[in-house]
Amino acid sequence: MNIELGFGKGRVGVEIPDGYTCEVLKPNETTQELTGTEEVVRALHNPIGSQRLKKIVKKGESVCIITSDITRPMPTKLVLPGILDELSAAGVSDDDITIVFALGNHRAHTEEEKRYLAGDEIYERINCVDADQSRVVNLGTTSFGTPVDIFEVVAKADRLVCLGNIEYHYFAGYSGGAKAVMPGVSTAKAIQANHSRMVEDTSAAGKIDGNNVRADIDEVAKFVKIDFILNVVLDEKKRIIKAVAGDYIEAHRQGCTFLDTLYKVKIEQKADIVLVSAGGYPKDINMYQAQKAIDNAKHAVRDGGIIILVASCAEGLGEEVFERWMREATSPGEMVEKISRQFELGGHKAAAIGMVQAKANIFIVSDMDADFVRSLFFEPFDCAQTAMDTALERKGEAARVIVMPYGGSTLPAQE
């Protein structure tokens, strides 16, 4: 079997000899009548568990719209016009609307980036601001002990609308829904309190029931009321193929269910070897981004198996705190133990890698220096074919192989 995988801005080939059991995981095929802005309008006109937005808000009320920052693939400029049409139909003035970009713990935007996210026409019409952790209102504490410290513009608004895209999240289960508020417009202290639960067994991609990270996120809405959400699911080319609108729980969960029909791929059994690509540029620009493919691959590999990650990582590790954790660790287990007692954003991704390293050997095919890769407890290769040949030799003629060409978005699930 000949396989082609994304690597940087190009592709690499791998041949798996005849005689091996090999399964290739690709997104499931779905048929959608509407896509793009037409699908957004359909969702807004048919909300789930809620009235239409134009019937919820009233003239004279202040409305805050939270949407994703520049690091997320959410196509805000395509979604905002439909939201603003609903608000206009309710008699809400542009002067009473604020668009807040949910930074979480990320850097602030430039004005050019805000304009790009909102689109020129809306940027000129509506006040667009970044969430600011220096201007927050404390609204209490969740039952999990997480302080509800919310950006004051959000906390003081009469009505709150949350936008976002739904994809798998390696410990919150799924993105979207109330994540626009927590961590979107929360403080570093609050985010750390929530994310510190990532080490729990129930904190996993594609899992909501019993996931305390997600339960804590959703509980924040008891302190700051989310009046309406609009979430989208994107295909591999970042096109809107599904939109859900309405109640922050009911609509979100239906969106998650759709995501599963597209990206949750059933496997008969776990494999001895998992060959996974992060998907090429920009998903493999650095290890901080490519980590998601490793985490998804862990669901397909047997204990003691081998994960072969094909990811350029031309910019190295990619995040300062993440790099410090990876460089300073004396073992993968140390990172996992450390995150339990000393949670630090950035370090959480290093700990997530450490959890996988405790389960499987990880080969890395990248543009990073081999000695540097070894220092991170990976086994380096400069050729994907050599990595595969080595893995097959170690696992023997009966080795079972799973290939994940879209490792950043495909979630293996055992039957």
C-alpha positions in Angstrom: 0.0 0.0 0.0 1.3 3.4 -1.0 0.4 6.3 1.4 0.8 10.1 0.8 0.8 12.4 3.8 1.0 16.1 4.3 4.3 17.4 5.5 4.9 21.2 5.7 3.8 22.7 2.4 4.5 19.4 0.5 3.8 15.7 0.8 5.8 12.6 1.7 5.2 9.0 0.5 5.3 5.8 2.6 5.0 2.3 1.2 3.6 -0.5 3.5 4.6 -3.9 2.1 1.9 -6.5 1.3 1.1 -8.9 4.0 0.5 -6.4 6.8 -3.0 -5.5 8.0 -3.4 -1.8 7.3 -6.3 0.5 7.9 -6.5 4.1 6.6 -8.7 6.5 8.7 -10.3 9.3 6.7 -13.3 11.6 7.6 -16.7 10.0 7.0 -18.7 11.1 4.0 -21.7 13.3 4.8 -24.2 15.0 2.5 -25.3 18.5 3.4 -27.9 20.4 1.5 -26.6 23.8 2.5 -23.1 25.1 3.3 -21.4 28.4 4.1 -23.5 31.5 4.9 -26.7 29.7 3.7 -26.2 27.1 6.3 -25.6 29.8 8.9 -28.9 31.5 8.0 -30.8 28.2 8.1 -29.5 27.6 11.7 -30.4 31.1 12.8 -33.9 30.7 11.5 -34.3 27.2 13.1 -32.7 27.5 16.6 -32.4 24.5 18.9 -34.0 24.8 22.4 -34.5 28.5 22.0 -36.5 31.2 20.3 -34.9 33.1 17.4 -32.3 35.6 18.5 -34.5 38.5 17.2 -37.2 37.4 19.7 -34.8 37.2 22.7 -33.2 40.6 22.6 -35.0 43.9 22.9 -34.4 47.4 21.6 -32.2 49.4 24.0 -30.4 46.4 25.5 -26.7 46.1 25.3 -25.5 43.0 23.4 -22.1 41.4 23.6 -21.0 39.0 20.9 -18.0 36.8 21.8 -16.1 35.2 19.0 -12.8 33.4 18.5 -9.3 35.0 18.2 -6.9 34.8 15.3 -5.5 31.4 16.4 -8.7 29.6 15.7 -10.3 28.7 12.3 -13.7 30.2 13.2 -14.8 32.1 10.1 -16.2 35.1 12.1 -16.7 37.4 9.1 -19.0 34.9 7.5 -21.2 34.3 10.6 -21.5 37.9 11.9 -23.8 39.3 9.2 -26.6 36.8 10.0 -26.3 37.6 13.7 -26.4 41.3 13.1 -29.4 40.9 10.9 -31.3 39.2 13.7 -30.3 42.0 16.2 -31.3 44.7 13.7 -34.7 43.0 13.2 -35.1 43.2 17.0 -34.4 47.0 16.9 -31.0 46.8 18.5 -28.7 49.7 17.5 -25.2 49.2 16.3 -24.1 51.5 19.1 -25.4 48.9 21.6 -23.4 46.0 20.2 -19.8 45.1 21.1 -17.8 42.3 19.5 -15.3 40.7 21.9 -12.5 38.6 20.6 -11.9 35.8 23.1 -8.2 35.7 23.8 -8.1 33.2 26.6 -4.4 33.4 27.5 -3.2 34.4 24.0 -1.7 37.6 22.9 -3.7 40.7 21.9 -4.6 41.4 18.3 -3.4 44.2 16.1 -6.1 46.4 14.7 -5.4 44.8 11.3 -6.2 41.4 12.7 -9.4 42.6 14.3 -10.4 44.0 10.9 -9.6 40.8 9.2 -11.6 38.7 11.7 -14.7 40.9 11.6 -14.5 42.0 7.9 -14.1 45.6 6.8 -17.7 46.6 6.8 -18.6 45.2 10.2 -15.3 46.5 11.7 -16.3 50.0 10.6 -19.8 49.7 12.0 -19.4 47.8 15.3 -17.1 48.3 18.3 -14.6 45.5 18.2 -12.4 44.8 21.3 -10.1 42.2 22.7 -10.9 40.5 26.1 -8.7 42.1 28.7 -7.6 40.2 31.8 -6.9 43.5 33.7 -10.5 44.5 33.5 -12.6 41.7 35.0 -15.6 41.2 37.3 -15.6 38.3 39.8 -19.0 36.7 39.8 -18.3 33.8 42.2 -16.7 30.4 42.2 -17.9 27.2 40.4 -18.5 24.0 42.4 -15.1 22.8 41.0 -13.3 25.7 42.7 -12.8 27.7 39.5 -13.1 31.5 40.0 -15.5 33.1 37.6 -13.5 36.2 36.6 -15.1 37.6 33.4 -14.1 40.5 31.2 -16.2 43.3 32.4 -17.7 44.2 29.0 -19.1 40.7 28.9 -20.2 40.6 32.5 -22.1 43.9 32.3 -23.9 43.3 28.9 -27.7 42.8 29.0 -27.4 40.0 26.4 -24.7 37.6 25.5 -24.2 35.8 22.2 -21.4 33.3 21.8 -19.9 32.2 18.5 -17.3 29.4 17.8 -16.4 26.4 15.8 -16.8 22.8 17.1 -13.9 20.4 16.8 -12.4 17.8 19.2 -10.5 19.1 22.2 -8.0 16.8 23.7 -9.2 17.3 27.3 -12.4 19.4 27.2 -14.0 16.9 24.8 -15.1 19.4 22.2 -14.6 23.1 21.5 -17.5 25.5 21.1 -20.4 26.3 23.4 -19.6 27.9 26.7 -15.8 27.7 25.9 -16.3 31.2 24.4 -16.6 32.4 28.0 -14.4 29.9 29.8 -11.5 30.2 28.9 -12.3 32.7 26.2 -12.9 35.8 28.3 -11.6 34.6 31.6 -8.4 35.2 33.6 -5.2 33.1 33.6 -6.0 32.0 37.2 -9.4 30.8 36.2 -8.1 29.0 33.1 -5.4 27.3 35.1 -8.0 26.1 37.7 -10.2 24.6 35.0 -7.4 23.1 32.8 -5.6 21.5 35.8 -8.2 18.8 35.6 -6.8 17.7 32.2 -4.9 14.8 34.0 -8.2 13.1 35.0 -9.0 9.9 33.0 -12.4 11.4 32.0 -10.8 14.4 30.4 -10.5 13.3 26.8 -11.3 14.2 23.2 -14.9 13.4 22.1 -16.1 12.9 25.7 -18.6 15.1 27.5 -20.4 12.9 30.0 -18.3 12.7 33.2 -15.7 15.1 31.8 -15.1 17.6 34.7 -13.3 20.0 32.5 -16.3 20.4 30.3 -18.7 20.4 33.3 -16.8 23.2 34.9 -16.9 25.2 31.6 -20.6 24.8 31.2 -21.2 25.7 34.9 -19.7 29.2 34.3 -22.9 30.0 32.3 -24.8 29.8 35.6 -22.9 33.0 36.6 -22.9 34.8 33.3 -26.0 34.0 31.2 -25.4 32.9 27.6 -28.6 33.9 25.7 -27.7 32.4 22.4 -24.9 30.5 20.5 -24.0 30.0 16.9 -21.4 27.3 16.4 -20.1 25.9 13.1 -18.4 22.7 12.0 -15.8 23.0 9.3 -14.5 20.5 6.8 -10.8 20.0 6.0 -10.8 23.0 3.7 -12.2 25.2 6.5 -15.6 25.5 4.8 -18.8 25.7 6.9 -20.7 22.4 6.4 -22.9 22.6 9.5 -24.2 25.3 11.8 -26.2 25.0 15.0 -27.8 27.9 16.9 -29.8 28.4 20.0 -29.4 27.1 23.6 -25.8 26.9 24.7 -26.1 23.3 25.8 -28.7 21.8 23.4 -27.4 23.4 20.2 -23.8 22.7 21.1 -24.5 19.0 21.8 -26.2 18.6 18.5 -23.2 20.2 16.8 -20.9 17.7 18.7 -23.1 14.8 17.5 -22.7 16.0 13.9 -18.9 16.3 14.3 -18.8 12.7 15.4 -20.6 11.6 12.2 -17.9 13.3 10.2 -14.6 12.9 12.2 -15.1 10.1 14.7 -13.9 7.0 12.8 -14.6 3.5 14.0 -11.7 1.0 14.3 -12.0 -2.7 14.8 -9.0 -2.9 17.1 -6.0 -0.8 18.1 -2.8 -1.1 16.1 0.8 -1.9 16.8 1.9 1.0 14.6 0.0 4.3 14.0 1.3 6.5 11.2 -0.1 9.9 11.6 0.2 13.3 9.8 -0.8 16.5 11.5 -2.1 17.5 8.1 0.7 19.6 6.7 1.1 23.4 6.9 0.0 25.2 9.1 -1.0 22.4 11.4 2.6 21.1 11.6 4.4 24.4 11.7 5.6 23.6 15.2 5.2 20.9 17.8 2.8 23.0 19.8 0.3 22.7 16.9 1.2 19.1 15.9 0.6 17.8 19.4 -3.0 17.4 18.7 -2.3 14.7 16.1 -0.2 12.8 18.7 -3.1 13.0 21.1 -5.6 11.7 18.6 -3.3 8.9 17.5 -3.1 7.6 21.1 -6.7 6.4 20.8 -5.6 4.1 18.0 -2.4 2.6 19.3 -1.9 -0.4 21.6 0.0 0.0 24.9 3.7 -0.5 24.0 3.0 0.3 20.3 4.7 2.9 18.1 3.3 6.2 16.9 5.1 7.7 13.8 4.3 11.4 13.7 5.0 13.0 10.3 5.2 16.8 11.0 7.7 19.3 9.7 7.9 21.5 12.9 10.0 23.9 10.9 9.6 26.5 13.6 10.6 24.0 16.4 8.5 23.7 19.5 6.6 26.9 19.0 5.6 28.2 22.4 7.9 29.5 25.2 6.4 27.8 28.2 5.8 24.6 26.3 9.5 24.6 25.2 10.7 25.2 28.7 8.8 22.2 30.0 9.9 20.0 27.2 13.6 21.0 27.6 13.8 20.9 31.4 12.0 17.5 31.9 14.2 14.6 32.9 11.5 12.1 31.8 8.0 12.1 30.3 6.6 11.0 33.7 8.1 14.1 35.4 6.0 16.3 33.1 2.8 14.5 34.0 3.5 14.5 37.7 4.5 18.2 37.6 1.3 19.3 35.9 -0.8 17.7 38.7 0.8 19.9 41.4 2.0 22.9 39.4 -0.3 23.6 36.5 1.0 26.1 33.9 -0.5 27.0 30.6 1.8 25.8 27.8 3.2 23.2 30.1 -0.2 21.4 29.8 0.6 20.4 26.3 4.0 19.0 27.3 2.3 17.0 30.0 -0.2 15.7 27.4 2.7 14.5 25.3 4.2 12.9 28.4 1.0 10.9 28.9 1.2 9.5 25.4 4.9 8.7 25.8 4.0 6.6 28.8 1.8 4.5 26.5 3.7 4.3 23.3 7.1 5.0 21.6 6.9 8.1 19.4 8.9 8.3 16.2 9.2 11.9 14.8 9.8 12.6 11.1 10.5 16.3 11.1 12.8 19.1 10.1 14.1 19.4 13.7 17.7 18.5 14.7 17.9 14.8 15.6 19.8 15.4 18.9 17.2 17.9 19.9 14.4 15.5 19.1 16.1 12.8 21.2 16.4 15.2 24.2 12.6 15.4 24.1 12.2 11.6 24.5 11.2 11.0 20.9 13.1 8.9 18.3 14.1 11.1 15.3 13.9 10.1 11.6 14.6 12.3 8.6 12.6 9.9 6.3 9.1 8.6 6.8 9.9 5.4 4.9 12.8 4.6 7.2 10.6 5.3 10.3 8.0 2.9 9.0 10.5 0.2 8.0 12.1 0.4 11.5 8.7 0.2 13.2 7.7 -2.9 11.1 11.0 -4.6 11.9 10.5 -4.0 15.6 6.8 -5.1 15.7 7.2 -8.2 13.4 5.3 -9.7 10.5 2.0 -9.8 12.4 2.0 -6.0 13.1 -1.2 -4.2 12.5 -0.9 -0.7 11.1 -3.4 2.3 11.2 -2.7 5.4 9.0 -4.2 8.7 10.0 -3.7 11.3 7.1 -5.8 13.9 8.9 -4.5 13.3 12.4 -5.4 16.8 13.7 -9.1 16.3 13.2 -9.8 12.5 13.0 -10.7 10.8 16.3 -10.4 6.9 16.3 -13.1 5.1 18.3 -13.1 1.4 18.9 -16.2 -0.5 18.0 
